[in-house]
Each structure stands twice: as structure tokens, then as C-alpha cells.
Amino acid sequence: MTDGLTVRPLAGPGELDLFLGLTYTLDHELADDLADGRRRPEWMWVALRDGRLLGRVAWWTKKDGGEPLALDFFDLDPELPADEAAEVGRRLLGAALPAVVPAGTVPPEFSRYLPADWREVPDTRDRVELLLSLLAETGARPLVERLRLEWLPGTPVPEPTGRLVFRPVRDREDLLALMTPVMEGTLDAHGQADLAEGLSPREAAERHYDDEFPHYTSPRDWWQVAELPGTGEPVGFVIPARNSYNPIIAYIGVLPAHRGHGYIDDILAHGTRILAEADVPRVRAATDLGNVPMAAAFARAGYVNFQRQIDYVWDAPGASRS
């Protein structure tokens, strides 16, 4: 079934067109990612027969010289019969994973963007479930499904209510002091995974900050703390930013003592307003499917669920999968 199949990494950036023989929503980012070092040809693998591309996988990192941080391309030729596609996928993962991921280390997370209605379209559902089953064969397990959200210019932004006042985040410690209590009891699956790993809420907040926030090149004075008027008591915070691809609401939180009063709407509106005033073409955000209160807040603010995201992870050897 896989006779004559060649599985190999790209020989160099000049083979990008070969890799583009299959399609995925992130294809348009590949050329810039290669030029900027967020991808490397040796992290981009293809399965070929007689020159025809039957499958591909690729990893991504945040910056030139970094370690692979995400497996975010895994595609199989949709014209292949399911059993043949499965064999191609096994061969592809079997060759690429050990070549890209250093021996003895946990593979980086797999992340896949999907249509919002992917479960309702049989062909799409079948193809996705095949990919996920092949990842499961390598030891991966589902972590979370997320809503990918988008706000577009022209969507109304609520006017300030006056219930809160805002100031810029002063420094790393200022924000970490607010992120730490938000991490306690978090509904975010990645935050929960950090705590289950044994990190304290403070350590989980530090990991989140250090892994994400230093990479944003947008103005730091966009980062805002929400306070009660008159007292200066902090209520929450919002981090509007630009990543390498889009303007985003990177992080938002309400302190536990102030939940249940609708402050999330004021804070999200403020963060959205900052980006809207910067004349951005869109604002992107994401929240876990199970985080119903946050999803509802984004919907009230005019954010539309345009895609889903599924994340799979590999556990360290011997780790519990309960």
C-alpha cells in the first residue's frame, strides 16, 4: 500500500511549492515563517510517491533559533482511500517525529485549526478524526477544543460605563501579581495542565508571561489594569497586543474577588477599543470551548466564532493520563 513511498524533509526553502501541494489555512504564513526562522526546512516533512505529495507535517517556533514549539501542519491527500491515508500518515509521523524531536523529550503540542462546523460535515469530520487517531497511536491525547474568535472593524464597541478606570501595566511584577490569583481556579485547560503538572499558581503565571508576552512587539502601554474608581483596587486586566500574525486579545482576567459583577464586559470592551483605535484590520482571540462565561463575554462584545482549534499533547514518560 505504501510501496514506493518516499518520506523526507524539504531540501531547502526552494521546495516550499512542493509542500504547498496540499492545503491548510496557515499556508499563507509559510514563506514569511521560513524567512524569519520560525520554520526550518528540516522541520517540514513530506511523503511522496512518483512526485505526488501524499502527506506533510511541519513544526513551528516563536523565533529564529528556537526549539520546535508546536506541530501545526499534518495533512494527508484527501483523495487517498482511508486505509491508505492512514498508512501514509503512520509512515510520515514515524519518520518525522524522532528526527525533529530530540530523543528523551516530550513532543511539542499539536494544534489544528478547523471550520466551526467541522463535526457537522461528514467528510471533514472523517478526515480530522483520522489525523487525530494517528496522533493517538504515537501517544498523544486530547487536551482541549477552543473557539477561535474575531472582531472586525465596524462592529460596535460599547462606550465606557465608568464602573472601572484603567491604567497601563507598570512592569512584570505588577502583572504577575494579578495573573497569579486569576490562575487559581482557572477554566483554561492549558492553565489547568500547568497546575496539574505541579506548578504553583505563581509559577504557572510566570510560565505564561515568559513564554508569551516578551515576544509581542506592540506597545506595552496597551496592557491595561482595571481598577475601582476612587480606591485604586485592582479588578482585572487585559493584554491587547500584536503577535507575528494578528492583533489579538492575548490575555484577559477578572480577579476572583470581583467575579460575578459583569466587569469582564468593561475590561474586554476597553481592550478591544485600544486595538480598534490603532486602526487594525481585525482582532483575534480564543477561549476554551468549556469556558462558557468567557465565550459568552466575547459574543456580547461582537466577536464571532470563525474557527475551532483542537490541541493534542504528549505526556512525559510515566505521567498519569487520568
Secondary structure, DSSP 8 states (H G I E B T S, - for coil): --TT-EEEE-SSGGGHHHHTTS--TTGGGHHHHHHHTSS-GGGEEEEEETTEEEEEEEEE-SSTT----EEEEEEE-TTS-HHHHHHHHHHHHHHHHHHHS-TTS---EEEEEEETTGGGSHHHHHHHHHHHHHHHHTTEEEEEEEEEEEE-TTS------SS-EEEE--SHHHHHHHHHHHHTT---HHHHHHHHTT--HHHHHHHHHHHHGGG--S-GGG-EEEE-TTT--EEEEEEEEE-SS-EEEEEEEE-GGGTTSSHHHHHHHHHHHHHHHTT-S-EEEEEETT-HHHHHHHHHTT-EEEEEEEEEEE--TT----
